[in-house]
């Protein structure tokens, strides 16, 4: 059955004003230790993606940190309790001190996403706690920033001086501790190394507990005085800067402005927005969309390493608004595009689906939210027989469920003459 579709592309009636933003990037790859090269069952550190063992030389590990993740936890009694996680599943354990003055150590290291720039300040932070079977706690934890890969053919303290150290006297006990500090780059630092850099004689040793915490079946497991063993999680390194964007332009009728820097680190959430009066208007998002009726400005605050960074962005009203969208011509076609669906999991009308006649193909389609931001793209085009089907299940391409509301689509169809026709709502 042929149907005349009179379609107006409403999407371009609401225009998002382009702007140039800064970006917040965590320079630590695999910062929460979640990504693996495979599923291992024995705490094997080499399965941890991106990170490396600085004392692993010529295929021989002289001292070995441990890697705990969702593969190892179910197979080991109390693993998730003794080697606790700060977030997610992945975390790393390392020996940071011994009680026999042997100075044996375990370290972890990683190559940064980009080298550091001389003179710039960077905010470093990580979380650490003591292994629950450690009888004593210590303050022995530091971070070394170096040029090139950090490999040392020793199992003791490497001959370097860490630029960041846990404050002297702050003992890592059974609670989570946050090591946070500002590092001013010398320039071209590419790798960092984390571990205990003080000698056994200079590192603090504080009694924590000597009670039996856990028992394996038929085997008692007791606290070990020699185990100054810490668990690491959630490491980050951010440049201490803020760029909320250039002056933005908006129009009361049909133009909005997106302002604020792009946050590529989902774990970082320390943003605040204020309007021209100083009133707090947002404390979640790194970017906001505004459509004021008068020329005004907004203030963005970013908090890191105990400091507040500020930026002001001006938003101007354009008195000449963009012209309304032109109406596309009426097109005759042999397919139906639904205008509503209900993805509630009841098995009825859960998926928005468009299928074409056999002599037509869907070449491209994009779904936008009401702000004009793309949430689904052509990856959702599937081939069934000779036809192509565009579908949407109500989730974004990143797997986030969309809220109830009005959404817009733009679709390109190749007809039987090889011509591309555009459709949209």
Buried (B, 14 or more C-beta within 10 A) or exposed (E): EEEEBEBBBBBBBBBBBEBEBBEBBBBBBBBBBBBBEEEBEEBBBBBBBBBBBBBBEEEEBBBBBBBBBBBBBEEBEBBBEBBBBBEBBBBBBBBBBBBEEEBBBBBBBBBBEEBBEEEEBBBBBBBBBBBBBBBBBBBBBBBBBBEEEBBBEBBBBBEBEBBBBBEEEBBBBBEBBEBBBBBEBEEEBBBBBBBBBBBBEEBBBEEBBEEEBEEEEEEEBEBBBBBBBBBBBBBBBBBBBBBBBEEBBBBEEBBBBBBBBBBEBEEBEBBBBBBBEEEEEBEEBBBBBBBBEEEBBBBBBBBBBEEEBEBEBBBBBEEEBEEEBEEBEEBEBBBEBEEEBEBEEEEEEBBBBBBBBEEBBBBBBBBBBEEBEEBBEEEBBEEEEEBBBBBBBBBBEEEEEBEEEEBBBBBBBBBEEEEEBEBBB
